[in-house]
């Protein structure tokens, strides 16, 4: 296992496509919910968002699809905090299906802390949130990756 | 405008998150449906899939979130075929909201042609499909990008 377990979910029947597998777009929806769980863990939870008007915006997401996922699979997501600064979190998430050793997908996110009112603008994390992010980073940054990381997508000829 | 228009959609109320905007994961769901439209356009449609047992698998997806999308936005997606080989398509998709000049998101996909039975394996496109892909590539490859392309996600310090 590659990171700190943060989220688990069943596969909704509506997420299955005409190929009989989890549709690519819904891997992202699951990873998005896992980021919500990450937010809860570091204190960027509903109460914080309501009280401060601050939240995370996703700037970028890079997803590798490694194995098919079926309706019957029980999924879990693990997280590694690769880096963070005053306003941003660079996180790597990996998805597993119960009973399979290899990750079924890996995903990197760049997340930005934003104050939404009156106009959205990037703001620094409060100290206690920054400390919680740093604690999780120290716990997870050095753990091994279970799938490819972000890179430039390109087609190298194999024909 | 940056590519060949391939898909349009309204924003489903279920896709709006606690920030009041289109949830990041649903940008991917919309891009995924746009890839279905791309498949229809080059002949990898439902009849083809049923007849041949072949389809496209998504290997990789890299998404940049450029602007917030609201419930009331009417969205369209444009495609550029950046490259293709015997079995793969490297496509860039850009999402627009009606009435706004700038793209709200850009996304690159690496797609692989797969024969699903008896076991999934990569296979070459039939000649007529390859020709349709090449025609769309010639039409779109040189069109300008409307958002960032795929790159390695990394946090350069701005603090």
Interface residues (C-beta under 8 A of the other chain):
Chain A: X18 X19 X23 X24 X25 X26 X27 X28 X29 X30 X31 X32 X33 X35 X46 X49 X55 X57 X58 X59 X60 X61 X62 X63 X64 X65 X68 X82 X83 X84 X85 X86 X87 X88 X90 X108 X109 X110 X116 X120 X149 X150 X151 X152 X153 X154 X155 X157 X158 X159
Chain B: X18 X19 X23 X24 X25 X26 X27 X28 X29 X30 X31 X32 X33 X35 X46 X49 X55 X57 X58 X59 X60 X61 X62 X63 X64 X65 X68 X82 X83 X84 X85 X86 X87 X88 X90 X108 X109 X110 X116 X120 X149 X150 X151 X152 X153 X154 X155 X157 X158 X159
